[in-house]
Amino acid sequence: MTDHTASFRPSGAGASGPEARAWLTGYADRLLAAVEPYASSTGSLITLPGTPGGYGTAVDGLEGFARTFLLAGFRLAGEDGADPTGLAERYAAGLTAGADPAHPERWVRPDEHSQAKVEAASLALILDLTRPWIWDRLAPSAQEHLVDYLASVVGDEGYPDNNWVWFRIVVETFLRSVGGPFSADDVARDLAAHDRFVRPGGWFADGPERSFDHYTGWALHLYSAMWARMTGAAEVAQAAGDDLATRSASDREHLARYLDDALALVGADGSPLLQGRSLTYRFAAAAPFWAGAVSGVGRPGQLREAATRIVRHFADHDVPGDDGLLTLGWHQPWRPLAQRYSGTGSPYWASKGLLGLALPASHEVWTAAPEPLPVDVGDVLTVAAAPGWAISATRDDGIVRVINHGTDHALPGSGGGDSPLYARLGYSTAASPLLDRDAWLSPVDQSVVLLDVADRATHRAGFERLPLPEPVETPAAVLASVADAHWLEEDRSAPDHGSGRPGTATTAGRVTTVSIVRGAWEVRLVRVADGLDARATALRIGGWAAGPGLGSTLVPLLGDIAPLSGSTVDDDATPLAGPSTTPWLRYAPVPEGWTAVGVHLGRAAGDPQDPAPPAAPHLELTGDQALVTWPDGERTTATLP
C-alpha cells in the first residue's frame, strides 16, 4: 500500500528532541509576548480583546493572568530560573496587586465567583513550581495577601463533583507548604471523589455521569501527576489518611493504560479528536503525554512526538493568528465553540499542552529518539471500554474515527437532549460534529432518530449499553446500545456547560443500534421495537458531517425498498473551515426488523464534483448472526442482540 500519511503530517513531525524543544520554546515565547499589551498597569489582569465571556470582564482578566502564568511558570522551571524576558518580575508584580484586597486591580476571589476556584489552582501550582524565583522573592505582605486569597477555598462546599476537586487539592497543598490553612477533611473528600471517577483502561469519568472527553487527560491525569511532585504533598496526603507513594503508583498505572488509548486517538496530522466540551483549549490535548513524561511512564520519544505534533497541528493552521493571540475557536475564531464559562482568557488553558517545557533539556523526553504514533505504523482497531468507543485509525489517510456506544454526558435513563459534543454515534480527527443551534435540538449527523410528521427528531441520551460477544473470523469491533428514543421540549433557561439540553421528554420508541467497525467503514444495524408511538412516522439515519477534502458515504445494505436519500449542507455549523455535507437515509414508514447501512468517512478522491464512491461492505443476516464481507474480501461474523 502506498504511504500517503506524510501528506497529512505537519511540518516538523519526527523532529529530534532538541529541535522540538527549540520550536516549542519559540512558540511559547510568542504566546507570552503577544498578551503583554493587554495587561493592566500592574499586570494583574490580562483582558484580551473580544466579546466578554459569560462570567464577565473581571473573570476574563483573571483567567488571562492565571492561564498565561501556567505557561510562564513552565518556561521558568524548564530553564532553572533563567529569565531573559523578565517573566518572574512581570508576574510577581501581577501577583502582588491581584491578591491585594485593597488594590483597584485586584482579582475576583474564589468566595466571590466560582470560576476563581479554577484559576486559584493555576496560581498555586505555578507558585510551587517556581518557588525560588517568584514566591521566595515576594514581599511578606504580598505573600500574606496570596495566602488569604487562596485560603478562601478551605472548607468551601461549593466544588462540583468532577475534575474541580483537584483545584482544591492543589491549592490546599500549596497553602500548607507555606504555613497557611488547609483542611485534611477537604483533601480526603476530594481524593475519594477522584477515586470514584476511575474507570476501566486507565480512564476517568469527569464526574458521576458518562462524561468521557479530553478532561480525562488534561485535568484528572494531569493534576494527579503534578500534585505528587508538589512540596509537602506527602504530608498533606498523610494528614488526609492517604499514602502518597501508594496513590502515585496507582495513578501512574492508570496513566500508562490511558496513554495506550490516548496515543491511538491522535491523527497523523496531529489533530486531536473533535469531541467533548472546552475544545477551544486546543493543544491542551497534548497535556497527558507530558504528564506521562513527568510521571516516568510511556516511551519518551513517542510521548514527545504526540504532544509536539498536536501543537504543530494548530500552528500549521495559523494558531495563533497574526496578532499572536489565542481566540475562542479551533483553527480559526469560531465563537459558537464556547460554553457559557468560556471567556477571552479561557483558551490559554492550552498552556497545559506546553507542560513539557517545564522539563529541562537534559530530560529523557528531550533526549530520546522520536518514535512514530500508532496511526503512522498501520491501521489501528481497538475498543476503549470505559467510554464505549471503537477506535479505528487508517494509515493511508491518517484519520482516527471513534464509534460511540458509551458516552453521552448523562446517566442511563436520563432522557435529556443529545449533546452534539458527546452523544453522536461517531467522532473523528478530521470531521467535526455539527454544532449550530439546530444540531442541539434535532440530531442529523452520526445519528439514528425517529421523526414525526413535522420532522422533529428524537434524542438518545440516557441509552443503555448492550454486551455482545467478540466477532469471529476477521477482527472487527462490535458495539451496541439501546435507547428510549425521545422527543424533547427544551428548557431554554438552562446554561450551556456542554451537556445536552434539559427539558421535558416524550418517548417515541425503543431503538437498538449495533455497529460493526473495521477500517474506515462502520456497518450500522438498527431495529425499532414494537410499541412505537403513532406519531413516529419515519426512521432517519445520518452519516458523517464532512467538510472540504473529505467524503462522507452512507449506503443501504438491507431491504427490498430503497430509502429516500439526501444530504444536509451547512455553511457554518462547525469550527472547521468551509461548508459541511451530511448524507442521510430516510425510511418511511418505520421498517420492521433490522435495517442496515454502511457508513464511511475518508479523504475525498477523484473528481471533486463527482467523486467515485468507495467500495462498500456486503451484509447477510441469518437468524441472530450478521455476516459482513468487507471490500477487501475479508469476512466478519457478529452476533446481534
HELIX and SHEET records of a PDB file:
HELIX    1   1 THR A    5  PHE A    8  5                                   4    
HELIX    2   2 GLY A   17  VAL A   35  1                                  19    
HELIX    3   3 GLU A   36  TYR A   38  5                                   3    
HELIX    4   4 THR A   57  GLY A   78  1                                  22    
HELIX    5   5 LEU A   87  GLY A   98  1                                  12    
HELIX    6   6 GLN A  115  LEU A  129  1                                  15    
HELIX    7   7 TRP A  135  ARG A  137  5                                   3    
HELIX    8   8 PRO A  140  ALA A  151  1                                  12    
HELIX    9   9 VAL A  165  SER A  177  1                                  13    
HELIX   10  10 ALA A  184  ARG A  196  1                                  13    
HELIX   11  11 PRO A  200  GLY A  202  5                                   3    
HELIX   12  12 TYR A  215  TYR A  215  1                                   1    
HELIX   13  13 THR A  216  HIS A  221  3                                   6    
HELIX   14  14 LEU A  222  TRP A  227  1                                   6    
HELIX   15  15 ALA A  233  ALA A  239  1                                   7    
HELIX   16  16 LEU A  244  ALA A  264  1                                  21    
HELIX   17  17 LEU A  279  ALA A  286  5                                   8    
HELIX   18  18 ALA A  287  SER A  295  1                                   9    
HELIX   19  19 PRO A  300  ALA A  315  1                                  16    
HELIX   20  20 ARG A  335  LEU A  337  5                                   3    
HELIX   21  21 SER A  346  ALA A  358  5                                  13    
HELIX   22  22 GLU A  364  THR A  367  1                                   4    
HELIX   23  23 PRO A  374  VAL A  377  1                                   4    
HELIX   24  24 ARG A  437  LEU A  441  1                                   5    
SHEET    1   A 4 VAL A 380  ALA A 384  0                                        
SHEET    2   A 4 TRP A 389  THR A 394 -1                                        
SHEET    3   A 4 ILE A 399  ASN A 404 -1                                        
SHEET    4   A 4 GLY A 426  SER A 428 -1                                        
SHEET    1   B 4 VAL A 448  LEU A 451  0                                        
SHEET    2   B 4 ALA A 538  GLY A 542 -1                                        
SHEET    3   B 4 SER A 580  TYR A 587 -1                                        
SHEET    4   B 4 LEU A 564  ASP A 570 -1                                        
SHEET    1   C 6 GLU A 464  LEU A 466  0                                        
SHEET    2   C 6 ALA A 477  GLU A 490 -1                                        
SHEET    3   C 6 GLY A 503  ARG A 518 -1                                        
SHEET    4   C 6 TRP A 521  VAL A 528 -1                                        
SHEET    5   C 6 TRP A 594  ARG A 603 -1                                        
SHEET    6   C 6 LEU A 550  PRO A 556 -1                                        
SHEET    1   D 4 VAL A 472  GLU A 473  0                                        
SHEET    2   D 4 ARG A 635  THR A 639 -1                                        
SHEET    3   D 4 GLN A 625  THR A 629 -1                                        
SHEET    4   D 4 HIS A 618  THR A 622 -1                                        
END                                                                             
